[in-house]
Amino acid sequence: MTGPSAGMPVAGLVPAPRREHGHADLLVRNAKVFTGDPGRPEASAVAIRDGRVAALGDDHGLARLVGPGTKVVDALGRRVVPGLNDSHLHVIRGGLNYVLELRWDGVRSLRHALAMLREQAGRTPKGQWIRVVGGWTAEQFAERRMPTVAELNAAAPDTPVFVLHLYQSALMNRAAVKAAGFTRETRDPRGGQIVRGRDGEPNGVLLAAPSALILYSTLAKAPTLDEADKRTSTRHFLRELNRFGLTSAVDAAGGFQNFPDDYATVADLAGAGELTLRIAYHLFPQTAGQELADLKRWTETVEPGSGDEWLRLNGAGENLTWAAADFENFSEPRPELVAGYEAEFESAVRLLVENGWGFRLHATYDETIRRDLAVFEKLAAEGLFPGGNRWLFDHAETVSADSLDRIAALGGALSVQNRMSFQGSAFRDRYGAEAAARTPPVRAMLDRGLTVAAGTDATRVSSYNPWVALHWLVTGRTVGGTALRPAGNLIDRETALGLYTRGGAELTGEQDVKGILREGFYGDLAILSDDYLAVPEDVIPDIESVLTVVGGRIVHASAEYAGLDEAVPPVSPAWSPVAHFGGYQSGARQASLVAEAVAESEQHRRWRVARGSVPDTTPSFVDPCFEH
């Protein structure tokens, strides 16, 4: 809306005399502003000029900043928060594939999920695959089970279907098994298993045992988008993230994300001024055996911090050497890393810190963290580490108190994700309720004064919805409602929000320009659909942003503000699942299907009990036909 007379009620605001250099570009008024700034925690109006916060105060006090060109938005008494920052999101890879994926994120019944798949099969052209890639777990469904291969075959008899389930497994229909080239003669890759029937033929189930590379390498066989559609796909993915109030993300790189080729799309969008999310990215060596060569080449050609406030290089990782990486498949035993990986790992760390590079490290288990810390302590004894460079551990689900003390002593930080929202039940079943209660020990991290940031690790396991992660931080519950963490390992809502705002900014060295709403900081904020600080806990995952602002630009607008955001091109290709279903599934349509699915699931269970197929007990989260 342009000017104070448009659209929203702006009673009491009268344009000041023309003095353009002093006027705001955007004014958000009539709001409950949580600034995140201890020096001024609350306000009712925010003015933004030249992409930064120009003033905070009340409606009357900021009326002087309204000029003929000021956009005035009435928040209608809603909660306003600083823009969210996911500190571990595979945003670049996710953007390149977003429009190809059928998202089951937020779907509350398997019946509806399969109906979506069946409908998508009718519009997917020959040669293309249907892919469900992360963001869901059986625990979220009313039926409390996974789909079966038979159900995939029935829903899509001729179109290849690939369904990724956490870091644990993938399901493929007959057409996908054929398209992937799996036969009786195909050998199992190292760390993975192609499950077979009695006849020796692949039956459509792939298992990470414990490495997920078999899952990702199979997915990589599916067709990809051309360059124009990758651009469109990325723009729509960023807009989907803006939908939830995200204004920044730290891209953790990852497998099958090559530099510079796979970074070209976001670089192009940044050059055109079309990014709607601030991205700090990392570089991840892709090929075992040439990690040091890759790192050396990067240190000689690019420099951390290069770029601008929209797209900038933050460092290396989350892998530095493949041998030092553990796997986070909690349905399998903890992997034993190879003996002696420390020598190569030390060379990688030494190379980085000598060249002024920070880094992040994937480390799920304390056993891995302790071995890595020993390398850092050796370098610290030489006066080399950390050398003023930012470094952190990602995930750290089972990090011990002793390791936290060592991390603090070395000036490290931590980035935690809500993988336990989706994998918590599997972790508890393997390691017990007592271990699950402290996984990860967020409260202990904060008590030591460590820098802690929050994120999702989306898109291949957790959903990218940050409110699901915030719900987990404050309740300790999985997406299915299972309570894992007791009160002593929970944090309050304001603290959790701080991990999603200030925490991410600290990991990228931007804590002086973003993460809170303060004069001079970036004009990044979100007007929320529901008051995060006041709603019942079970409402938190359903929160969205009704208006998201990045650098003073309105990049997402819905509800009363629909149409105020920047236009994006139509989804392409036209048959894309996103073009029909959108991304994260939420709202009344989902809720209306749950009761029906529960009733049908209970009838099905009773029928199986009567036939003697399953015992008369509480249904499992995993269908018995997948217990191998």
ROFI-999139 format. One record per residue (C-alpha): residue in three letters; x, y, z. Coordinates in steps of 0.25 Angstrom, whole numbers, plus 5000, padded with zeros to 4 digits. Each point is the difference from the previous one (the first is absolute). Layout:
# ROFI-999139
ALAXYZ ...
# end
This chain:
# ROFI-999139
MET500050005000 THR500550144997 GLY499850115009 PRO499350015013 SER498650014993 ALA500049864994 GLY499449875004 MET500349985015 PRO499450105011 VAL501050105003 ALA499250095009 GLY500850115007 LEU501150004990 VAL500150134991 PRO501150014990 ALA501150105004 PRO500450114991 ARG500949964989 ARG501449975005 GLU500349874993 HIS501449985006 GLY499349995014 HIS498849914996 ALA499949855002 ASP499949914988 LEU499149915009 LEU499350015013 VAL499449895008 ARG499050055010 ASN499049955010 ALA500849885004 LYS500549925011 VAL501550014997 PHE501049915007 THR501350064996 GLY500949895006 ASP500850125005 PRO500250005015 GLY500250155000 ARG498650024994 PRO499349875000 GLU498650064995 ALA499450104991 SER498750024992 ALA500650064987 VAL501249974991 ALA500550104989 ILE501049954990 ARG500850084990 ASP501149964990 GLY499849865004 ARG500350025015 VAL499250035012 ALA499950155001 ALA499250015013 LEU499249935011 GLY498950055008 ASP498550025000 ASP499050054989 HIS500050145005 GLY501550015001 LEU500349954986 ALA498950074993 ARG501050114997 LEU500849904991 VAL498849984990 GLY500150074987 PRO499349994986 GLY500949884996 THR499949925014 LYS499349865000 VAL499249995012 VAL499649875005 ASP499049985012 ALA500449875007 LEU498650005006 GLY500549975014 ARG500849884996 ARG501349955005 VAL501350054992 VAL501349935002 PRO501450024994 GLY500149924987 LEU500449855003 ASN501349944996 ASP500249854998 SER501449975004 HIS500149874993 LEU499149994987 HIS500449944987 VAL499350114993 ILE500950004987 ARG499849854997 GLY498550025005 GLY499850114990 LEU500549934988 ASN499049885002 TYR498850075007 VAL499050004989 LEU500349854997 GLU499649955013 LEU498749965006 ARG500150055014 TRP499349925012 ASP500550105010 GLY498850035009 VAL499149894994 ARG499249945011 SER499549874994 LEU500749894991 ARG498749994993 HIS500150144995 ALA501449994997 LEU499849884991 ALA498850084994 MET501050114996 LEU500949904994 ARG498949934992 GLU499650144995 GLN501450044997 ALA500249874992 GLY498950054990 ARG500750134996 THR501549955001 PRO500549984985 LYS500749884996 GLY501549995004 GLN499850095012 TRP500049955015 ILE499150035011 ARG500950025012 VAL499650025015 VAL501350055006 GLY500050025015 GLY499250095009 TRP499149895005 THR499949885009 ALA499049895003 GLU499850055014 GLN499350134994 PHE498949914993 ALA498749975006 GLU500249854996 ARG501450005007 ARG500749924989 MET500850024987 PRO499449974987 THR500349864994 VAL500749974986 ALA498749944996 GLU499250135003 LEU501150084992 ASN499849904988 ALA498550015001 ALA500050165000 ALA501050014989 PRO500149874992 ASP500850064988 THR500750135006 PRO501349985008 VAL499850035015 PHE501150035010 VAL499650025014 LEU501150045010 HIS499849975014 LEU501050075010 TYR501449954999 GLN499549865001 SER499449954987 ALA499350034987 LEU498849934994 MET499949994985 ASN498949944991 ARG500349904989 ALA500150114989 ALA501150075009 VAL500849875002 LYS500049994985 ALA500450144997 ALA501150005011 GLY500649874993 PHE499949915012 THR500049854996 ARG500349875007 GLU501450024996 THR500250145006 ARG500949995012 ASP499850075013 PRO500850135002 ARG500950015012 GLY499250055012 GLY498649974993 GLN499149894996 ILE499149974989 VAL498949915006 ARG499649884992 GLY498949914999 ARG500149845001 ASP500350004985 GLY501250105002 GLU499350114992 PRO500050145007 ASN498750025007 GLY500050155000 VAL500650035014 LEU501450065002 LEU500650005014 ALA501150105005 ALA500949905007 PRO500450095006 SER500450104989 ALA498950084992 LEU500950014988 ILE499249884993 LEU498750095002 TYR500650134994 SER500849934989 THR498749934995 LEU499250135001 ALA501150074992 LYS499649904988 ALA498750084998 PRO499950114990 THR500450145004 LEU499550144995 ASP500650084990 GLU500750135004 ALA498850094998 ASP499149915008 LYS501149995011 ARG499950155001 THR498550005001 SER500049885010 THR501050085009 ARG499250125000 HIS498749925004 PHE500849935011 LEU500550135006 ARG498650054999 GLU499549885008 LEU501050025011 ASN499650155000 ARG498649955003 PHE500449955014 GLY500850135003 LEU501449954996 THR500850124995 SER501449935001 ALA500649874999 VAL501449935002 ASP500249904988 ALA500749885006 ALA500449954986 GLY499949855000 GLY500149884991 PHE499850024985 GLN500250155001 ASN501250044991 PHE500750135001 PRO499950094992 ASP499049934990 ASP498849985010 TYR500250145006 ALA499850074987 THR498550015001 VAL500050085013 ALA501250084995 ASP499250044988 LEU498850035008 ALA500950085010 GLY500650084988 ALA498650034995 GLY499550055014 GLU499049895000 LEU500449925013 THR498950015010 LEU500849935011 ARG501450045005 ILE501049884998 ALA501349975006 TYR500649884994 HIS501049895002 LEU500949914991 PHE500049855002 PRO501049914993 GLN499249904992 THR501049894997 ALA500749915010 GLY501550004997 GLN500150144995 GLU499550095011 LEU501350065003 ALA500250044986 ASP498650064999 LEU500250085013 LYS501450054995 ARG499450054987 TRP498950075007 THR500950075010 GLU500850054988 THR498850054992 VAL498950055009 GLU500050075014 PRO499049985012 GLY499150125001 SER500150034985 GLY498650044994 ASP499050105006 GLU498950005010 TRP499149914991 LEU501049894996 ARG501449985007 LEU501049895002 ASN500049965015 GLY501149885000 ALA500249864998 GLY499249875004 GLU499149945005 ASN501049894996 LEU501550034998 THR500449854998 TRP499049894997 ALA500749905010 ALA499750105012 ALA498550004997 ASP499149915008 PHE498649964996 GLU498750045007 ASN499149884997 PHE499549975014 SER499349884995 GLU501449944998 PRO501149985011 ARG501050125001 PRO501049984989 GLU501549985004 LEU500950104993 VAL501249954994 ALA501350005008 GLY501050114997 TYR499150094993 GLU500650115008 ALA501250024992 GLU499350054987 PHE499050075009 GLU501150085007 SER500650044986 ALA498650054996 VAL499850085012 ARG501450065000 LEU499950044986 LEU498750075003 VAL500450085012 GLU501450044994 ASN499250064989 GLY498950075009 TRP498949914997 GLY498949965010 PHE499349874999 ARG498849925005 LEU500149855003 HIS498949894999 ALA500149925012 THR498849925006 TYR500749925011 ASP500950045011 GLU501049894996 THR500250084987 ILE500150145008 ARG501049955010 ARG500949954989 ASP499950134992 LEU500250095013 ALA501349925002 VAL500550054986 PHE499650145004 GLU500750005013 LYS501349954994 LEU499950124990 ALA499750105011 ALA501249955008 GLU500850054988 GLY499350145001 LEU499349974987 PHE498649975003 PRO499050064999 GLY500850124996 GLY498850105000 ASN499249914991 ARG498549965002 TRP499849855002 LEU498849925004 PHE499549865002 ASP498749974993 HIS498949905006 ALA500849955012 GLU498849925005 THR500849925010 VAL501150105004 SER500549985014 ALA500250105011 ASP501549984999 SER500050034985 LEU499150125002 ASP501150065010 ARG501149974990 ILE499250074989 ALA499850125008 ALA501550005004 LEU500350004985 GLY499050114997 GLY499149914991 ALA498550014998 LEU498949914997 SER498849994990 VAL498949915005 GLN498849954991 ASN498749935003 ARG500449874994 MET499449945012 SER498650054996 PHE500149904989 GLN501049895005 GLY499850015015 SER499149885002 ALA501149924992 PHE501150055009 ARG499249975013 ASP499749864995 ARG501549984998 TYR500750075012 GLY498950015010 ALA499150115006 GLU501150065009 ALA500950024988 ALA498950064992 ALA499750105012 ARG501350074998 THR500149994985 PRO500550104996 PRO500450075013 VAL499550144996 ARG499950065014 ALA501449955004 MET500650074988 LEU499350135003 ASP500449995015 ARG501550004996 GLY499850134992 LEU500249934987 THR499550064987 VAL498949914996 ALA499150024987 ALA498849924996 GLY499649944986 THR499349894993 ASP501049924991 ALA498950014990 THR499649954990 ARG500449854999 VAL499649975015 SER499350115008 SER499150094994 TYR500450144997 ASN498950065008 PRO500750075012 TRP498850005009 VAL500149855000 ALA501450025005 LEU499650115010 HIS498949915006 TRP501049895002 LEU501050095007 VAL498950055010 THR499249875002 GLY501049884997 ARG498949934992 THR500149934987 VAL499150044988 GLY499149885005 GLY499950065014 THR501049905007 ALA500650075012 LEU501549985000 ARG500750115008 PRO499650045014 ALA499950145006 GLY501450015004 ASN500549994985 LEU498950094994 ILE500250154998 ASP498950115000 ARG499450064987 GLU500950135000 THR501349925002 ALA499649914989 LEU499650124991 GLY501450055003 LEU500649884995 TYR499350024987 THR500450144998 ARG501250055008 GLY500649865000 GLY500149994985 ALA500550144999 GLU501249975009 LEU500449884992 THR500250084988 GLY500650125007 GLU498850094997 GLN499550025015 ASP500350154998 VAL499050024988 LYS498949895002 GLY499349915010 ILE499350115007 LEU499250124997 ARG500850125003 GLU500350134993 GLY501149984990 PHE499749854999 TYR499549934987 GLY498550034998 ASP499649855001 LEU498749965007 ALA498849925000 ILE498550025004 LEU499549875005 SER498749944998 ASP499949965015 ASP500750065012 TYR501249905002 LEU500250055014 ALA498649985005 VAL499349894992 PRO499949865006 GLU501249914997 ASP499349914991 VAL499750124991 ILE501450044998 PRO500349904988 ASP498850074992 ILE500550145001 GLU500450074987 SER500450144996 VAL498950084994 LEU501050114995 THR501549984999 VAL501050114998 VAL501449994996 GLY500850134999 GLY498850084999 ARG499449914989 ILE498749935001 VAL500449864996 HIS498749925005 ALA498650055002 SER498749925003 ALA498750025008 GLU499750155000 TYR501350034993 ALA499849914988 GLY500650074988 LEU501050095007 ASP501249914997 GLU500950004988 ALA499549924988 VAL500749874997 PRO499949924986 PRO499049895000 VAL500549865004 SER500749934989 PRO499949894995 ALA498550015000 TRP499849855005 SER500850035012 PRO499449955013 VAL500350145006 ALA499150064989 HIS498849925005 PHE500249975015 GLY501050115004 GLY501149975011 TYR499749975015 GLN498649955002 SER499250075011 GLY498750065003 ALA498549955001 ARG500149904988 GLN501049925008 ALA499350005013 SER498749964993 LEU500649874995 VAL500649955013 ALA498849945007 GLU499649924987 ALA501449954999 VAL500149965015 ALA498649924998 GLU500549934988 SER501349975006 GLU499449945012 GLN499049914992 HIS501249954992 ARG500849975013 ARG498849925005 TRP499949924987 ARG501549965001 VAL499849965015 ALA498849914996 ARG500849944989 GLY501249975010 SER500950094992 VAL500450095011 PRO499949995015 ASP498850085007 THR500950115005 THR500250154998 PRO500450024985 SER501550024997 PHE500550124993 VAL500649904989 ASP499249914992 PRO500449855003 CYS500249984986 PHE501250095001 GLU500749935012 HIS501249924994 
# end
